[in-house]
Amino acid sequence: YFFVLLGASGLLYSLGASGQQGEEGFRVVAFQTASLMTSTGLATADFALWAPGPLSVLIFVMLIGGCAGSAAGGAKAGRILLVGRFLYREMTRVIHPRAVIPIRMGIQTVSERVMRAVLTVVLLYIGGYFVLGIILVLCGLPWLEGFSAALSSLGNIGPALGSLGPMANFAGLENLPKSLLIFAMWAGRLEILTILALLHPDILRHLSWRDGSK
């Protein structure tokens, strides 16, 4: 996690994202990177005005989110790491079909059940980003604002990009996109899989207000 933060900050600095040099320039990009990765929501510079190259780096760190087990938002770095190891294992199995290759996190072996749950959560987050982003664009938001707002809200990051950047807010949005973003923030905060499980037909079928038992 630290090396991702350090690497992203170094890349932003090399791209001249902040327009400043030396220690101050690195401190500016490092703060924005740390704030977005940890979903703190603070900013000391209007990174919405940065060039497309630096913005793509910021979107990358927003996708990662916080550490597993933390109160930060996003899909979480631990899950992203496990998905990467799962994909590497599957590519290796193409070459060695009979190989037994366990997935490990530290010294512990990750079971297939846990791996399946991790894949489900990560896919739901990524799918949620794209589906919500497309809906927001259809509601009239420019593509940069729409997709970054979806990423920010579902990941509970705080600021988005463009006119919804760190020196602005979401107050000027119309009721429909604002309501969708509110729901996305709620779902992302409680973990999206939990919300979808509550909406499962088997759960709804046994609610008291549906079966009239109470």
NUTIPA-203881 format. One record per residue: y, z negated, x negated of N, C-alpha, C in turn. Coordinates in Angstrom, 1 decimal, padded with zeros to 4 digits. Example, Ala and Ser with C-alpha at 12.3 -4.5 7.8 and 13.67 -1.06 7.14 Angstrom:
<pts>
     n_y     n_z     n_x    ca_y    ca_z    ca_x     c_y     c_z     c_x
  -005.7  -007.8  -013.2  -004.5  -007.8  -012.3  -003.3  -007.8  -013.2
  -002.2  -007.1  -012.8  -001.1  -007.1  -013.7   000.0  -007.9  -012.9
</pts>
This chain:
<pts>
     n_y     n_z     n_x    ca_y    ca_z    ca_x     c_y     c_z     c_x
  -001.2   000.0  -000.8   000.0   000.0   000.0   001.2   000.0  -000.9
   001.2  -000.8  -001.9   002.4  -000.9  -002.8   002.6   000.4  -003.5
   001.5   001.0  -004.0   001.7   002.3  -004.7   002.1   003.4  -003.8
   001.8   003.4  -002.5   002.3   004.4  -001.6   003.8   004.2  -001.4
   004.2   002.9  -001.3   005.6   002.6  -001.1   006.4   003.1  -002.4
   005.8   002.7  -003.5   006.5   003.0  -004.8   006.5   004.6  -005.0
   005.4   005.2  -004.7   005.4   006.7  -004.9   006.3   007.4  -003.9
   006.4   007.0  -002.7   007.3   007.6  -001.7   008.8   007.4  -002.1
   009.1   006.2  -002.6   010.4   005.9  -003.0   010.8   006.7  -004.2
   009.9   006.9  -005.2   010.1   007.7  -006.4   010.3   009.1  -006.0
   009.5   009.6  -005.0   009.7   011.0  -004.6   011.0   011.2  -003.9
   011.4   010.3  -003.1   012.7   010.4  -002.4   013.9   010.4  -003.5
   013.7   009.6  -004.5   014.8   009.5  -005.5   014.8   010.8  -006.3
   013.7   011.3  -006.6   013.6   012.6  -007.4   014.2   013.8  -006.6
   014.1   013.7  -005.2   014.7   014.7  -004.4   016.2   014.5  -004.1
   016.7   013.4  -004.7   018.1   013.1  -004.5   018.5   012.8  -003.1
   017.6   012.1  -002.4   017.8   011.9  -000.9   019.1   011.1  -000.6
   019.4   010.1  -001.4   020.6   009.3  -001.1   021.8   009.8  -001.7
   021.7   010.8  -002.6   022.9   011.3  -003.2   023.5   010.4  -004.3
   022.8   009.4  -004.6   023.2   008.4  -005.6   022.2   008.4  -006.8
   022.7   008.0  -008.0   021.9   007.9  -009.1   021.7   006.5  -009.6
   020.8   006.3  -010.6   020.5   005.0  -011.2   019.9   004.0  -010.3
   020.1   002.8  -010.6   019.4   001.7  -009.9   019.9   001.6  -008.4
   021.1   001.9  -008.1   021.6   001.9  -006.7   020.9   003.0  -005.9
   020.8   004.2  -006.5   020.2   005.2  -005.7   018.7   004.9  -005.4
   018.0   004.3  -006.4   016.6   004.0  -006.1   016.5   002.9  -005.1
   017.4   001.9  -005.2   017.3   000.8  -004.3   017.6   001.3  -002.8
   018.4   002.2  -002.6   018.7   002.7  -001.3   017.5   003.4  -000.7
   016.8   004.3  -001.5   015.6   005.0  -000.9   014.4   004.0  -000.8
   014.3   003.0  -001.7   013.2   002.1  -001.6   013.4   001.2  -000.4
   014.6   000.8   000.0   014.8   000.0   001.2   014.5   000.7   002.4
   014.9   002.0   002.6   014.6   002.8   003.8   013.1   003.0   003.9
   012.4   003.2   002.8   011.0   003.4   002.8   010.2   002.2   003.2
   010.6   001.0   002.6   010.0  -000.2   003.0   010.2  -000.6   004.4
   011.4  -000.3   004.9   011.8  -000.7   006.3   010.9   000.2   007.3
   010.8   001.5   007.0   010.0   002.3   007.9   008.5   002.0   007.9
   008.0   001.8   006.7   006.6   001.5   006.5   006.2   000.2   007.2
   007.0  -000.8   007.1   006.7  -002.1   007.7   007.2  -002.2   009.1
   007.8  -001.1   009.7   008.4  -001.1   011.0   009.4  -002.3   011.2
   010.2  -002.5   010.2   011.2  -003.6   010.3   012.4  -003.1   011.1
   012.7  -001.8   011.1   013.8  -001.3   011.9   015.2  -001.4   011.3
   015.3  -001.9   010.1   016.6  -002.0   009.5   016.9  -000.7   008.6
   018.2  -000.5   008.4   018.6   000.6   007.5   020.0   000.3   006.8
   020.1   000.7   005.6   021.3   000.5   004.9   022.0   001.9   004.6
   021.3   003.0   005.1   021.9   004.3   004.9   021.5   005.2   006.1
   022.3   006.1   006.4   022.0   007.0   007.6   021.0   008.1   007.1
   019.7   007.8   007.0   018.8   008.7   006.5   018.5   009.9   007.4
   019.1   009.8   008.7   019.0   011.0   009.6   019.8   012.2   009.1
   020.7   012.0   008.1   021.5   013.0   007.6   020.9   013.6   006.3
   019.7   013.1   005.9   019.1   013.6   004.6   018.5   015.0   004.9
   018.2   015.6   003.8   017.7   017.0   003.8   016.3   017.0   004.4
   015.8   018.2   004.8   014.4   018.2   005.4   013.3   017.7   004.5
   013.4   017.9   003.2   012.4   017.5   002.2   012.3   015.9   002.3
   013.3   015.2   002.1   013.2   013.7   002.2   012.8   013.2   003.6
   013.2   013.9   004.6   012.8   013.5   006.0   011.3   013.6   006.1
   010.7   014.7   005.5   009.3   014.8   005.7   008.6   013.7   005.0
   009.1   013.1   003.9   008.5   012.0   003.2   008.6   010.8   004.1
   009.8   010.6   004.8   010.0   009.5   005.7   009.0   009.5   006.8
   008.8   010.7   007.4   007.8   010.9   008.5   006.4   010.5   008.0
   006.1   010.8   006.8   004.8   010.5   006.2   004.6   009.0   006.2
   005.6   008.2   005.7   005.4   006.8   005.6   005.5   006.2   007.0
   006.2   006.8   008.0   006.2   006.3   009.3   004.8   006.4   010.0
   004.1   007.5   009.6   002.7   007.7   010.1   001.8   006.6   009.6
   001.9   006.2   008.4   001.0   005.2   007.8   001.2   003.8   008.5
   002.4   003.3   008.7   002.6   002.0   009.3   002.4   000.9   008.4
   002.1  -000.3   009.0   002.0  -001.5   008.2   000.6  -001.7   007.7
   000.3  -002.9   007.2  -001.0  -003.3   006.7  -001.8  -003.8   007.8
  -003.1  -003.6   007.7  -004.1  -004.1   008.7  -004.0  -005.6   008.8
  -003.9  -006.1   010.0  -003.8  -007.6   010.2  -002.4  -008.1   010.3
  -001.4  -007.2   010.0   000.0  -007.6   010.0   000.6  -007.4   011.4
   001.8  -007.9   011.6   002.5  -007.7   012.9   003.2  -006.3   012.9
   003.1  -005.6   011.8   003.8  -004.3   011.7   003.1  -003.3   012.7
   003.8  -002.2   013.0   003.3  -001.2   013.9   002.6  -000.1   013.2
   002.3   001.0   014.0   001.6   002.1   013.4   000.1   002.0   013.4
  -000.5   003.1   012.9  -002.0   003.1   012.8  -002.5   002.2   011.8
  -001.7   001.7   010.9  -002.1   000.7   009.8  -002.7   001.4   008.6
  -002.3   001.0   007.4  -002.7   001.6   006.2  -004.2   001.5   006.0
  -004.8   000.3   006.3  -006.3   000.1   006.2  -007.1   001.1   006.9
  -006.7   001.4   008.1  -007.4   002.4   009.0  -007.3   003.8   008.4
  -006.1   004.1   007.9  -005.9   005.4   007.3  -006.8   005.6   006.1
  -006.9   004.5   005.3  -007.7   004.5   004.1  -009.2   004.7   004.5
  -009.6   004.0   005.5  -011.0   004.2   005.9  -011.3   005.6   006.5
  -010.4   006.2   007.2  -010.5   007.5   007.7  -010.6   008.5   006.5
  -009.8   008.3   005.5  -009.9   009.1   004.3  -011.2   009.0   003.6
  -011.8   007.8   003.5  -013.1   007.6   002.9  -014.2   008.2   003.7
  -014.0   008.1   005.0  -015.0   008.7   005.9  -015.1   010.2   005.8
  -013.9   010.9   005.7  -013.8   012.3   005.5  -014.4   012.7   004.2
  -014.1   012.0   003.2  -014.7   012.3   001.8  -016.2   012.2   001.9
  -016.7   011.1   002.6  -018.2   011.0   002.7  -018.8   012.2   003.4
  -018.2   012.6   004.5  -018.7   013.7   005.2  -018.7   015.0   004.4
  -017.6   015.2   003.6  -017.6   016.4   002.8  -018.7   016.4   001.7
  -019.0   015.2   001.2  -020.0   015.0   000.2  -021.4   015.3   000.8
  -021.6   014.9   002.1  -022.8   015.1   002.7  -023.1   016.6   003.0
  -022.1   017.4   003.0  -022.3   018.8   003.1  -023.0   019.3   001.9
  -022.7   018.8   000.7  -023.3   019.2  -000.5  -024.7   018.5  -000.7
  -024.7   017.2  -000.3  -025.9   016.4  -000.4  -026.3   015.8   000.9
  -027.0   016.6   001.7  -027.3   016.2   003.1  -028.1   014.9   003.2
  -029.0   014.6   002.3  -029.9   013.5   002.4  -029.3   012.2   001.7
  -028.1   012.3   001.2  -027.5   011.2   000.5  -027.1   010.1   001.4
  -027.3   008.9   001.0  -026.9   007.7   001.7  -025.7   007.1   001.1
  -024.5   007.3   001.7  -023.3   007.0   001.1  -022.5   006.0   002.0
  -022.6   004.7   001.7  -021.9   003.7   002.5  -020.4   003.8   002.3
  -019.7   003.4   003.3  -018.2   003.3   003.2  -017.9   001.9   003.0
  -017.1   001.6   001.9  -016.8   000.2   001.5  -015.3   000.0   001.6
  -015.0  -001.2   002.0  -013.6  -001.7   001.9  -013.6  -003.0   001.0
  -013.2  -002.8  -000.2  -013.4  -003.8  -001.2  -014.9  -004.0  -001.5
  -015.4  -005.2  -001.4  -016.8  -005.4  -001.7  -017.7  -005.3  -000.4
  -017.1  -005.1   000.7  -017.8  -005.1   002.0  -018.1  -003.7   002.5
  -019.3  -003.6   003.0  -019.7  -002.3   003.6  -019.3  -002.2   005.0
  -018.6  -001.1   005.4  -018.1  -000.9   006.7  -019.2  -000.3   007.6
  -019.6  -001.0   008.7  -020.6  -000.5   009.5  -020.2   000.7   010.3
  -021.2   001.5   010.8  -020.8   002.7   011.6  -020.1   002.3   012.9
  -020.4   001.2   013.4  -019.7   000.8   014.7  -018.2   000.5   014.4
  -018.0  -000.2   013.3  -016.6  -000.4   013.0  -015.9   000.9   012.6
  -016.6   001.8   011.9  -016.0   003.0   011.5  -015.6   003.9   012.7
  -016.5   003.8   013.7  -016.3   004.6   014.9  -015.1   004.1   015.7
  -014.9   002.7   015.7  -013.7   002.1   016.3  -012.4   002.5   015.6
  -012.5   002.5   014.3  -011.3   002.9   013.5  -010.9   004.3   013.7
  -011.9   005.2   013.7  -011.6   006.6   014.0  -011.0   006.8   015.4
  -011.5   006.1   016.3  -011.0   006.2   017.7  -009.5   005.8   017.8
  -009.2   004.7   017.1  -007.8   004.2   017.2  -006.9   005.2   016.5
  -007.3   005.6   015.3  -006.4   006.5   014.5  -006.2   007.9   015.3
  -007.3   008.4   015.9  -007.2   009.6   016.6  -006.3   009.4   017.9
  -006.4   008.3   018.5  -005.5   008.0   019.7  -004.1   008.0   019.3
  -003.8   007.3   018.2  -002.4   007.3   017.7  -001.9   008.7   017.4
  -002.6   009.4   016.6  -002.2   010.8   016.2  -002.0   011.7   017.5
  -003.0   011.6   018.4  -002.9   012.3   019.6  -001.8   011.9   020.5
  -001.5   010.6   020.5  -000.4   010.1   021.3   000.9   010.6   020.7
   001.1   010.6   019.4   002.3   011.1   018.8   002.6   012.6   019.3
   001.6   013.4   019.2   001.8   014.8   019.6   002.0   015.0   021.1
   001.2   014.3   021.9   001.3   014.5   023.3   002.7   014.0   023.8
   003.1   012.8   023.4   004.4   012.3   023.8   005.5   013.1   023.2
   005.4   013.6   022.0   006.4   014.4   021.4   006.6   015.7   022.2
   005.5   016.3   022.6   005.6   017.6   023.4   006.3   017.3   024.7
   005.9   016.2   025.4   006.5   015.9   026.7   008.0   015.6   026.5
   008.4   014.9   025.4   009.8   014.7   025.2   010.6   016.0   025.0
   010.0   016.9   024.2   010.7   018.2   024.0   010.8   018.9   025.3
   009.8   018.9   026.1   009.8   019.5   027.5   010.9   018.9   028.3
   011.2   017.6   028.1   012.3   016.9   028.8   013.7   017.3   028.3
   013.7   018.1   027.3   015.0   018.6   026.8   015.5   018.1   025.5
   014.7   017.2   024.8   015.1   016.7   023.5   014.8   017.8   022.5
   015.7   017.9   021.5   015.3   018.8   020.3   014.0   018.3   019.7
   013.3   019.3   019.0   012.0   018.9   018.5   012.0   017.8   017.5
   013.1   017.7   016.7   013.1   016.7   015.7   013.3   015.3   016.3
   014.2   015.2   017.3   014.4   014.0   018.0   013.2   013.6   018.8
   012.6   014.6   019.5   011.5   014.3   020.4   010.2   013.8   019.6
   009.8   014.5   018.6   008.6   014.0   017.9   008.9   012.8   017.0
   010.1   012.6   016.5   010.4   011.4   015.7   010.5   010.2   016.6
   011.0   010.4   017.8   011.1   009.3   018.8   009.8   008.9   019.3
   008.9   009.8   019.4   007.5   009.5   019.8   006.8   008.7   018.7
   007.0   009.1   017.5   006.4   008.4   016.3   007.0   007.0   016.2
   008.3   006.9   016.4   009.0   005.7   016.2   008.6   004.7   017.3
   008.5   005.1   018.6   008.2   004.2   019.7   006.8   003.8   019.7
   005.9   004.7   019.5   004.4   004.4   019.6   004.1   003.5   018.4
   004.8   003.7   017.2   004.5   002.9   016.0   005.4   001.7   015.9
   006.3   001.5   016.9   007.2   000.3   016.9   008.0   000.3   015.6
   008.5   001.4   015.2   009.2   001.5   013.9   010.7   001.2   014.1
   011.3   001.6   015.2   012.7   001.3   015.4   013.5   002.6   015.5
   014.2   003.0   014.4   015.0   004.3   014.4   014.1   005.5   014.4
   014.7   006.6   014.9   014.0   007.9   014.8   014.9   008.8   013.9
   014.9   010.1   014.2   015.7   011.0   013.3   016.6   011.8   014.2
   017.5   012.5   013.5   018.5   013.3   014.3   019.5   012.4   014.9
   019.8   012.7   016.2   020.8   012.0   017.0   020.3   010.6   017.4
   019.0   010.3   017.1   018.4   009.0   017.4   018.1   008.2   016.1
   018.9   008.6   015.1   018.7   008.0   013.8   019.1   006.5   013.7
   019.2   005.9   012.5   019.4   004.5   012.3   020.8   004.0   012.7
   021.8   005.0   012.7   023.2   004.6   013.0   023.5   004.9   014.5
   022.4   005.3   015.3   022.6   005.6   016.7   021.5   004.8   017.4
   021.3   005.1   018.7   020.3   004.4   019.5   019.8   005.3   020.6
   018.9   004.8   021.4   018.2   005.6   022.5   019.0   005.5   023.8
   020.1   004.8   023.8   020.8   004.5   025.1   021.2   005.8   025.9
   021.5   006.9   025.1   022.0   008.1   025.8   020.9   008.9   026.4
   019.7   008.6   026.3   018.6   009.4   026.8   018.6   009.3   028.4
   018.0   010.3   029.0   017.9   010.2   030.5   016.7   009.3   030.8
   016.6   009.0   032.1   015.7   007.9   032.6   014.2   008.3   032.3
   013.8   009.5   032.5   012.4   009.9   032.3   012.0   009.7   030.8
   012.7   010.4   029.8   012.3   010.2   028.4   012.4   008.7   028.0
   013.4   008.0   028.5   013.6   006.6   028.1   012.4   005.8   028.7
   012.0   006.1   029.9   010.8   005.3   030.5   009.6   005.6   029.7
   009.4   006.9   029.3   008.2   007.2   028.5   008.2   006.5   027.2
   009.3   006.4   026.5   009.4   005.7   025.2   009.2   004.2   025.4
   009.7   003.7   026.5   009.4   002.2   026.8   007.9   002.0   026.9
   007.2   002.8   027.7   005.8   002.7   027.8   005.1   002.8   026.5
   005.5   003.8   025.7   004.9   004.0   024.4   005.1   002.8   023.4
   006.3   002.2   023.5   006.5   001.0   022.7   005.6  -000.1   023.1
   005.4  -000.3   024.4   004.5  -001.3   024.9   003.1  -001.1   024.5
   002.7   000.2   024.7   001.3   000.5   024.4   001.0   000.4   022.9
   002.0   000.8   022.1   001.8   000.7   020.6   001.8  -000.8   020.1
   002.6  -001.6   020.8   002.7  -003.0   020.4   001.4  -003.7   020.7
   000.7  -003.4   021.8  -000.5  -004.0   022.3  -001.7  -003.3   021.7
  -001.6  -002.3   020.9  -002.6  -001.4   020.5  -003.0  -000.5   021.6
  -002.9   000.8   021.3  -003.1   001.8   022.4  -004.5   001.8   023.0
  -005.5   001.4   022.2  -006.9   001.4   022.7  -007.0   000.3   023.8
  -006.3  -000.8   023.6  -006.4  -001.9   024.6  -005.8  -001.4   025.9
  -004.7  -000.7   025.9  -004.1  -000.2   027.1  -005.0   000.8   027.8
  -005.5   001.7   027.1  -006.4   002.7   027.7  -007.7   002.0   028.3
  -008.2   001.0   027.6  -009.3   000.3   028.1  -009.0  -000.4   029.5
  -007.8  -000.9   029.6  -007.3  -001.5   030.9  -007.3  -000.5   032.0
  -007.0   000.8   031.6  -007.0   001.8   032.7  -008.3   002.5   032.9
  -009.4   002.0   032.3  -010.7   002.6   032.5  -011.1   002.4   033.9
  -011.8   003.4   034.5  -012.3   003.2   035.9  -013.1   002.0   036.1
  -013.9   001.6   035.2  -014.8   000.4   035.3  -014.0  -000.8   035.5
  -012.8  -000.9   034.8  -011.9  -002.0   034.9  -011.2  -002.0   036.2
  -010.6  -000.9   036.5  -009.9  -000.8   037.8  -010.7  -001.0   039.0
  -012.0  -000.7   038.9  -012.9  -000.8   040.0  -013.1  -002.3   040.4
  -013.0  -003.2   039.4  -013.3  -004.6   039.6  -012.0  -005.5   039.7
  -010.8  -004.8   039.7  -009.6  -005.6   040.0  -009.6  -006.1   041.4
  -009.1  -007.3   041.6  -009.1  -007.9   042.9  -008.2  -007.1   043.9
  -007.1  -006.5   043.4  -006.3  -005.7   044.3  -006.9  -004.4   044.7
  -008.0  -004.0   044.1  -008.7  -002.8   044.4  -009.9  -003.1   045.4
  -010.6  -004.1   045.1  -011.8  -004.4   045.9  -011.6  -005.3   047.1
  -010.4  -006.0   047.1  -010.0  -006.8   048.2  -010.8  -008.1   048.3
  -011.4  -008.5   047.1  -012.3  -009.7   047.1  -011.4  -011.0   047.1
  -010.2  -010.9   046.7  -009.3  -012.1   046.7  -008.0  -011.8   047.4
</pts>
